[in-house]
Amino acid sequence: MFKKLLLSAALVTALFAGCTKSDGSGGLTASDFSLQDLNGKTVRLSDFKGKPVLIDFWATWCPPCRESIPGIEKIYKAYSSKGLVVLGVSLDQGGWDSVKAFATEYGITYSVLKGTEDVASQYQVRTIPMLVIMNKEGKIVKRYLGLGDDDELDKDIKAVL
């Protein structure tokens, strides 16, 4: 039992090691990044300091990502007026025009950013979709690997508002 607990703790530490840094108080702070949105504007994660942020790492070719997008859109519409920022980070490697068409087709109204290998590596994205929830202080409070539960996500978002 102890070995399993130790292994689990080591795995969690390894998952967070690449995308966070300690702020000295024991909290885990998300690494900043600069990515372009659908209109070519540069967006920095640090621009949203003081606001809770949900980052969705996804790709147009990923069936579970496609399935999760309506839930992410619902969360955005429900909580953006309360300060929640939603950033969809597309990890597509093809043309950006196909991502724009996809966002239109799926009715995505939150910010969609063109991800990079560097950002995916910083956040240790090994599977998509992957969601990262940050509180107003920029600390990561939850990560969802794969298709998550909409009710649990809603509860976790409410906790950071």
MIBAZA-809355 format. One record per residue: residue number from 1; residue in one letter; x, y, z of N, C-alpha, C, O in turn. Coordinates in steps of 0.1 Angstrom, whole numbers, always signed. Example, Ala and Ser with C-alpha at 12.3 -4.5 7.8 and 13.67 -1.06 7.14 Angstrom:
! MIBAZA-809355
<1; a; <+132; -57; +78>; <+123; -45; +78>; <+132; -33; +78>; <+142; -33; +85>>
<2; s; <+128; -22; +71>; <+137; -11; +71>; <+129; +0; +79>; <+134; +11; +80>>
This chain:
! MIBAZA-809355
<1; m; <+8; -12; +0>; <+0; +0; +0>; <+9; +13; +0>; <+6; +22; -8>>
<2; f; <+19; +13; +9>; <+28; +24; +10>; <+35; +26; -4>; <+37; +38; -8>>
<3; k; <+39; +16; -10>; <+46; +17; -23>; <+37; +23; -34>; <+42; +32; -41>>
<4; k; <+24; +19; -34>; <+15; +25; -43>; <+13; +40; -41>; <+13; +48; -50>>
<5; l; <+12; +44; -28>; <+10; +58; -24>; <+23; +66; -28>; <+22; +77; -33>>
<6; l; <+35; +60; -26>; <+47; +67; -29>; <+48; +69; -44>; <+52; +79; -49>>
<7; l; <+45; +58; -52>; <+45; +59; -66>; <+35; +69; -72>; <+39; +77; -81>>
<8; s; <+23; +70; -66>; <+13; +80; -70>; <+18; +94; -68>; <+17; +102; -76>>
<9; a; <+24; +96; -56>; <+30; +109; -53>; <+41; +113; -63>; <+42; +125; -67>>
<10; a; <+49; +104; -66>; <+60; +106; -75>; <+55; +110; -89>; <+60; +119; -96>>
<11; l; <+44; +103; -93>; <+38; +105; -106>; <+32; +119; -107>; <+34; +126; -117>>
<12; v; <+25; +123; -97>; <+19; +136; -96>; <+29; +147; -97>; <+28; +157; -104>>
<13; t; <+40; +145; -89>; <+51; +155; -89>; <+57; +156; -103>; <+60; +167; -107>>
<14; a; <+59; +145; -109>; <+65; +145; -123>; <+56; +152; -133>; <+61; +159; -141>>
<15; l; <+43; +150; -132>; <+34; +156; -141>; <+34; +171; -140>; <+33; +179; -149>>
<16; f; <+35; +176; -127>; <+35; +191; -125>; <+48; +197; -127>; <+49; +209; -128>>
<17; a; <+59; +190; -126>; <+72; +196; -126>; <+75; +204; -139>; <+81; +215; -137>>
<18; g; <+70; +200; -150>; <+74; +208; -162>; <+65; +220; -165>; <+70; +229; -172>>
<19; c; <+53; +221; -159>; <+45; +232; -162>; <+43; +242; -150>; <+35; +251; -151>>
<20; t; <+50; +240; -140>; <+49; +249; -128>; <+62; +253; -123>; <+73; +247; -126>>
<21; k; <+61; +263; -114>; <+73; +267; -107>; <+68; +271; -93>; <+57; +276; -91>>
<22; s; <+77; +268; -83>; <+73; +272; -69>; <+74; +287; -68>; <+83; +293; -73>>
<23; d; <+65; +292; -60>; <+65; +307; -57>; <+71; +309; -44>; <+71; +321; -39>>
<24; g; <+76; +299; -37>; <+82; +301; -24>; <+73; +298; -13>; <+77; +296; -1>>
<25; s; <+60; +298; -16>; <+50; +296; -5>; <+44; +282; -6>; <+35; +278; +1>>
<26; g; <+50; +273; -14>; <+45; +260; -16>; <+35; +258; -26>; <+31; +247; -30>>
<27; g; <+30; +269; -32>; <+20; +268; -43>; <+27; +266; -56>; <+39; +268; -58>>
<28; l; <+19; +261; -66>; <+24; +258; -79>; <+18; +269; -89>; <+6; +270; -90>>
<29; t; <+27; +276; -95>; <+23; +287; -104>; <+25; +283; -118>; <+36; +277; -122>>
<30; a; <+15; +285; -127>; <+16; +281; -141>; <+26; +289; -148>; <+28; +301; -145>>
<31; s; <+33; +283; -157>; <+43; +289; -165>; <+37; +299; -175>; <+26; +295; -181>>
<32; d; <+42; +310; -176>; <+37; +320; -186>; <+40; +316; -200>; <+49; +308; -203>>
<33; f; <+32; +320; -209>; <+34; +318; -223>; <+28; +329; -232>; <+20; +336; -227>>
<34; s; <+33; +330; -244>; <+28; +340; -254>; <+24; +332; -266>; <+33; +325; -272>>
<35; l; <+11; +332; -270>; <+7; +325; -282>; <-2; +334; -290>; <-8; +344; -285>>
<36; q; <-4; +331; -303>; <-12; +339; -312>; <-27; +334; -311>; <-29; +322; -311>>
<37; d; <-36; +343; -312>; <-50; +339; -313>; <-55; +338; -327>; <-46; +339; -336>>
<38; l; <-67; +335; -330>; <-72; +333; -343>; <-70; +346; -352>; <-70; +344; -364>>
<39; n; <-69; +357; -346>; <-68; +370; -354>; <-53; +374; -355>; <-50; +385; -360>>
<40; g; <-44; +366; -350>; <-30; +369; -351>; <-25; +378; -339>; <-13; +382; -339>>
<41; k; <-33; +381; -330>; <-29; +389; -318>; <-22; +380; -308>; <-26; +369; -305>>
<42; t; <-11; +385; -302>; <-4; +378; -292>; <-11; +379; -279>; <-14; +390; -274>>
<43; v; <-13; +367; -272>; <-20; +366; -260>; <-10; +360; -250>; <-4; +350; -253>>
<44; r; <-8; +367; -238>; <+1; +361; -228>; <-8; +356; -216>; <-17; +363; -213>>
<45; l; <-4; +345; -211>; <-11; +340; -199>; <-11; +351; -188>; <-21; +352; -181>>
<46; s; <+0; +357; -186>; <+2; +367; -175>; <-8; +379; -177>; <-10; +387; -168>>
<47; d; <-13; +381; -189>; <-23; +392; -191>; <-36; +390; -182>; <-43; +399; -180>>
<48; f; <-38; +378; -177>; <-50; +374; -170>; <-48; +373; -155>; <-56; +367; -148>>
<49; k; <-36; +378; -150>; <-34; +378; -136>; <-45; +384; -128>; <-50; +395; -132>>
<50; g; <-49; +378; -118>; <-61; +382; -110>; <-74; +377; -114>; <-84; +380; -108>>
<51; k; <-74; +368; -125>; <-86; +362; -129>; <-84; +346; -129>; <-73; +342; -132>>
<52; p; <-95; +339; -127>; <-93; +324; -128>; <-93; +321; -143>; <-99; +327; -151>>
<53; v; <-85; +311; -146>; <-83; +307; -160>; <-85; +292; -162>; <-80; +284; -154>>
<54; l; <-91; +288; -173>; <-93; +274; -177>; <-86; +273; -190>; <-89; +280; -200>>
<55; i; <-75; +265; -191>; <-68; +262; -204>; <-72; +248; -209>; <-72; +239; -201>>
<56; d; <-77; +248; -221>; <-80; +235; -228>; <-70; +232; -239>; <-71; +239; -249>>
<57; f; <-62; +222; -237>; <-53; +218; -248>; <-60; +208; -256>; <-65; +198; -251>>
<58; w; <-61; +210; -269>; <-70; +202; -278>; <-64; +202; -292>; <-55; +209; -295>>
<59; a; <-71; +194; -301>; <-68; +195; -315>; <-81; +191; -323>; <-89; +184; -318>>
<60; t; <-82; +196; -335>; <-94; +194; -343>; <-95; +179; -347>; <-107; +175; -349>>
<61; w; <-85; +171; -348>; <-85; +157; -352>; <-88; +148; -341>; <-90; +136; -343>>
<62; c; <-90; +153; -329>; <-91; +145; -317>; <-106; +143; -313>; <-113; +153; -309>>
<63; p; <-112; +131; -315>; <-126; +129; -311>; <-130; +133; -297>; <-141; +139; -295>>
<64; p; <-122; +129; -287>; <-126; +133; -273>; <-126; +148; -271>; <-134; +154; -264>>
<65; c; <-117; +155; -279>; <-116; +170; -278>; <-129; +176; -284>; <-135; +185; -278>>
<66; r; <-133; +170; -295>; <-145; +175; -302>; <-157; +173; -292>; <-166; +182; -292>>
<67; e; <-157; +162; -285>; <-168; +159; -276>; <-168; +168; -264>; <-179; +172; -259>>
<68; s; <-157; +173; -260>; <-156; +181; -248>; <-159; +196; -251>; <-162; +203; -241>>
<69; i; <-157; +200; -263>; <-159; +215; -266>; <-172; +221; -262>; <-172; +232; -257>>
<70; p; <-183; +214; -265>; <-196; +220; -261>; <-197; +223; -245>; <-202; +233; -241>>
<71; g; <-191; +214; -237>; <-191; +216; -223>; <-182; +227; -219>; <-185; +235; -210>>
<72; i; <-170; +229; -226>; <-162; +240; -223>; <-169; +253; -227>; <-168; +263; -220>>
<73; e; <-176; +253; -238>; <-183; +265; -243>; <-194; +269; -233>; <-196; +280; -230>>
<74; k; <-201; +259; -227>; <-211; +261; -217>; <-205; +267; -205>; <-211; +277; -199>>
<75; i; <-194; +262; -200>; <-187; +268; -189>; <-183; +282; -191>; <-186; +291; -183>>
<76; y; <-178; +285; -203>; <-174; +299; -207>; <-186; +308; -206>; <-185; +319; -200>>
<77; k; <-197; +304; -212>; <-209; +313; -213>; <-215; +315; -199>; <-220; +326; -196>>
<78; a; <-214; +305; -190>; <-219; +306; -177>; <-211; +314; -168>; <-216; +321; -159>>
<79; y; <-198; +314; -169>; <-189; +321; -159>; <-180; +332; -164>; <-173; +338; -156>>
<80; s; <-180; +335; -177>; <-171; +346; -182>; <-176; +359; -176>; <-167; +368; -174>>
<81; s; <-188; +361; -174>; <-193; +373; -168>; <-189; +375; -153>; <-189; +386; -147>>
<82; k; <-184; +364; -147>; <-179; +364; -133>; <-164; +364; -133>; <-158; +363; -122>>
<83; g; <-158; +366; -145>; <-143; +368; -145>; <-135; +356; -151>; <-123; +357; -153>>
<84; l; <-142; +345; -153>; <-134; +333; -159>; <-129; +336; -173>; <-137; +340; -181>>
<85; v; <-117; +332; -175>; <-110; +333; -188>; <-109; +319; -193>; <-103; +310; -185>>
<86; v; <-113; +316; -205>; <-111; +303; -211>; <-102; +305; -223>; <-104; +313; -232>>
<87; l; <-91; +297; -223>; <-82; +297; -234>; <-81; +283; -240>; <-77; +273; -234>>
<88; g; <-85; +281; -253>; <-84; +269; -260>; <-71; +269; -267>; <-69; +277; -276>>
<89; v; <-62; +260; -264>; <-48; +259; -270>; <-49; +248; -280>; <-48; +236; -277>>
<90; s; <-49; +251; -293>; <-50; +241; -304>; <-36; +236; -306>; <-26; +244; -308>>
<91; l; <-35; +223; -306>; <-22; +217; -309>; <-21; +211; -323>; <-13; +202; -326>>
<92; d; <-30; +216; -332>; <-30; +212; -346>; <-17; +216; -352>; <-12; +227; -349>>
<93; q; <-12; +208; -361>; <+1; +211; -368>; <-2; +215; -382>; <+8; +220; -389>>
<94; g; <-14; +214; -387>; <-17; +218; -401>; <-19; +233; -402>; <-15; +241; -394>>
<95; g; <-27; +236; -412>; <-30; +250; -415>; <-39; +256; -404>; <-48; +250; -399>>
<96; w; <-36; +269; -401>; <-44; +276; -391>; <-58; +279; -396>; <-67; +280; -388>>
<97; d; <-60; +279; -410>; <-73; +281; -415>; <-83; +270; -411>; <-95; +273; -409>>
<98; s; <-78; +258; -410>; <-87; +247; -407>; <-91; +248; -392>; <-102; +244; -388>>
<99; v; <-82; +254; -383>; <-86; +256; -369>; <-97; +267; -369>; <-106; +266; -361>>
<100; k; <-95; +277; -376>; <-105; +288; -377>; <-118; +283; -381>; <-129; +286; -375>>
<101; a; <-119; +275; -392>; <-131; +269; -397>; <-137; +260; -386>; <-149; +260; -384>>
<102; f; <-129; +252; -379>; <-134; +243; -369>; <-140; +251; -358>; <-151; +248; -353>>
<103; a; <-134; +262; -353>; <-139; +270; -342>; <-153; +276; -346>; <-162; +277; -338>>
<104; t; <-154; +280; -359>; <-167; +286; -364>; <-177; +275; -364>; <-188; +277; -359>>
<105; e; <-174; +263; -369>; <-183; +252; -370>; <-188; +248; -357>; <-200; +244; -355>>
<106; y; <-179; +247; -347>; <-183; +243; -333>; <-188; +254; -324>; <-191; +252; -313>>
<107; g; <-189; +266; -330>; <-194; +277; -322>; <-186; +281; -310>; <-191; +285; -300>>
<108; i; <-173; +280; -311>; <-164; +284; -300>; <-163; +299; -300>; <-159; +306; -309>>
<109; t; <-167; +305; -288>; <-166; +319; -286>; <-155; +324; -277>; <-152; +336; -276>>
<110; y; <-149; +314; -270>; <-137; +318; -261>; <-125; +319; -270>; <-125; +315; -282>>
<111; s; <-114; +324; -264>; <-101; +326; -272>; <-95; +312; -276>; <-93; +304; -268>>
<112; v; <-92; +311; -289>; <-85; +299; -294>; <-71; +304; -297>; <-69; +314; -305>>
<113; l; <-61; +297; -292>; <-47; +301; -294>; <-40; +289; -302>; <-43; +278; -300>>
<114; k; <-30; +293; -309>; <-22; +284; -317>; <-10; +279; -308>; <-1; +286; -305>>
<115; g; <-12; +266; -303>; <-2; +261; -294>; <+12; +258; -301>; <+13; +257; -313>>
<116; t; <+22; +256; -293>; <+35; +253; -298>; <+40; +241; -290>; <+35; +237; -280>>
<117; e; <+50; +234; -296>; <+56; +223; -289>; <+62; +227; -276>; <+62; +219; -266>>
<118; d; <+68; +239; -275>; <+74; +244; -263>; <+63; +245; -252>; <+66; +241; -240>>
<119; v; <+52; +251; -255>; <+41; +252; -244>; <+36; +239; -241>; <+33; +236; -229>>
<120; a; <+34; +230; -250>; <+29; +216; -247>; <+39; +209; -238>; <+35; +202; -229>>
<121; s; <+52; +211; -241>; <+62; +205; -232>; <+62; +211; -218>; <+63; +204; -209>>
<122; q; <+61; +224; -217>; <+61; +231; -204>; <+49; +225; -196>; <+51; +223; -183>>
<123; y; <+38; +223; -202>; <+26; +218; -194>; <+25; +203; -194>; <+15; +197; -190>>
<124; q; <+35; +196; -200>; <+36; +182; -200>; <+23; +175; -206>; <+18; +166; -200>>
<125; v; <+19; +181; -217>; <+7; +176; -224>; <+11; +163; -231>; <+18; +162; -241>>
<126; r; <+6; +152; -225>; <+9; +138; -231>; <-4; +132; -237>; <-3; +123; -245>>
<127; t; <-15; +138; -233>; <-28; +133; -239>; <-37; +145; -240>; <-37; +154; -232>>
<128; i; <-46; +145; -250>; <-56; +155; -252>; <-70; +149; -253>; <-71; +138; -257>>
<129; p; <-80; +156; -248>; <-79; +170; -242>; <-73; +169; -229>; <-73; +159; -222>>
<130; m; <-66; +180; -225>; <-61; +182; -212>; <-65; +196; -207>; <-63; +206; -214>>
<131; l; <-72; +197; -195>; <-76; +209; -190>; <-68; +213; -178>; <-64; +204; -170>>
<132; v; <-65; +226; -176>; <-58; +231; -165>; <-66; +242; -159>; <-70; +252; -166>>
<133; i; <-69; +242; -146>; <-77; +252; -140>; <-67; +260; -130>; <-60; +254; -122>>
<134; m; <-67; +273; -132>; <-59; +281; -123>; <-67; +291; -115>; <-78; +296; -120>>
<135; n; <-63; +294; -103>; <-71; +303; -95>; <-66; +318; -99>; <-58; +320; -107>>
<136; k; <-72; +327; -91>; <-69; +342; -94>; <-54; +345; -92>; <-49; +355; -97>>
<137; e; <-47; +337; -84>; <-33; +340; -81>; <-24; +333; -92>; <-12; +334; -91>>
<138; g; <-30; +326; -101>; <-22; +319; -112>; <-17; +306; -108>; <-8; +300; -114>>
<139; k; <-22; +301; -97>; <-18; +287; -92>; <-27; +277; -98>; <-39; +278; -99>>
<140; i; <-20; +266; -102>; <-28; +255; -108>; <-35; +247; -96>; <-28; +243; -87>>
<141; v; <-48; +246; -97>; <-55; +239; -87>; <-61; +226; -91>; <-64; +217; -83>>
<142; k; <-61; +224; -105>; <-67; +211; -110>; <-62; +209; -124>; <-61; +218; -132>>
<143; r; <-60; +196; -127>; <-57; +192; -141>; <-66; +180; -144>; <-68; +171; -136>>
<144; y; <-72; +180; -156>; <-80; +169; -161>; <-73; +164; -173>; <-69; +171; -182>>
<145; l; <-70; +151; -173>; <-64; +144; -184>; <-74; +136; -191>; <-80; +127; -185>>
<146; g; <-76; +138; -204>; <-87; +131; -211>; <-100; +138; -209>; <-101; +149; -203>>
<147; l; <-110; +131; -214>; <-124; +136; -213>; <-128; +136; -199>; <-129; +126; -192>>
<148; g; <-132; +148; -193>; <-136; +149; -179>; <-151; +148; -177>; <-158; +147; -187>>
<149; d; <-155; +150; -165>; <-169; +150; -161>; <-173; +165; -160>; <-167; +173; -152>>
<150; d; <-184; +168; -167>; <-189; +182; -168>; <-193; +187; -154>; <-190; +199; -151>>
<151; d; <-199; +179; -146>; <-204; +183; -133>; <-192; +186; -124>; <-192; +196; -116>>
<152; e; <-182; +178; -124>; <-170; +180; -116>; <-162; +192; -121>; <-158; +200; -112>>
<153; l; <-161; +194; -134>; <-155; +206; -139>; <-163; +219; -134>; <-156; +229; -130>>
<154; d; <-176; +218; -135>; <-184; +230; -131>; <-181; +233; -116>; <-179; +245; -112>>
<155; k; <-181; +223; -108>; <-178; +224; -93>; <-164; +231; -91>; <-162; +240; -83>>
<156; d; <-154; +226; -99>; <-140; +231; -97>; <-139; +245; -102>; <-131; +253; -96>>
<157; i; <-146; +249; -112>; <-146; +263; -117>; <-153; +272; -107>; <-147; +282; -104>>
<158; k; <-164; +268; -101>; <-171; +276; -91>; <-161; +279; -79>; <-162; +289; -73>>
<159; a; <-153; +269; -76>; <-144; +270; -65>; <-133; +281; -67>; <-128; +287; -57>>
<160; v; <-130; +284; -79>; <-119; +294; -82>; <-125; +308; -85>; <-117; +317; -87>>
<161; l; <-138; +309; -86>; <-144; +322; -90>; <-143; +332; -79>; <-148; +343; -80>>
